[in-house]
Amino acid sequence: MGTQHRLNTFLPCRSAGVITSEEIERIHKEVLKFERIEATSDPMRELIEDLRPELVHKLPPKETH
């Protein structure tokens, strides 16, 4: 069985909306470990889509609102 995670479990919410380059690198390292991500927030999805498009396949399908 593969590794599945809720990305927001590992990544605390940034209330100020500012994320450092060190945090982006940490996110990248965490996502690389996962086979699939079970759930993530919209802002985290956007971050991965914008900065690490090669990892988008690990994200869950987009929810339609």
GIDA-V584533 format. One record per residue. N is the residue number from 1. RES is the residue in one small letter. D_CENTER is the distance of its C-alpha to the mean C-alpha in Angstrom with 1 decimal. Layout:
N RES D_CENTER
N RES D_CENTER
//
This chain:
1 m 20.6
2 g 17.1
3 t 14.3
4 q 12.1
5 h 9.8
6 r 8.6
7 l 5.3
8 n 7.4
9 t 10.1
10 f 9.2
11 l 8.1
12 p 11.1
13 c 11.6
14 r 13.2
15 s 16.3
16 a 17.8
17 g 15.0
18 v 15.3
19 i 12.9
20 t 14.7
21 s 14.5
22 e 14.5
23 e 11.4
24 i 9.7
25 e 11.4
26 r 10.4
27 i 6.6
28 h 7.9
29 k 10.3
30 e 8.4
31 v 6.4
32 l 10.0
33 k 11.5
34 f 10.1
35 e 12.2
36 r 10.3
37 i 7.6
38 e 10.0
39 a 8.6
40 t 6.1
41 s 7.8
42 d 9.2
43 p 8.7
44 m 5.0
45 r 5.7
46 e 8.5
47 l 7.3
48 i 5.8
49 e 8.9
50 d 11.1
51 l 10.6
52 r 9.5
53 p 11.0
54 e 12.0
55 l 8.7
56 v 8.7
57 h 11.0
58 k 8.8
59 l 7.3
60 p 10.0
61 p 12.7
62 k 12.8
63 e 15.0
64 t 18.2
65 h 19.6
//
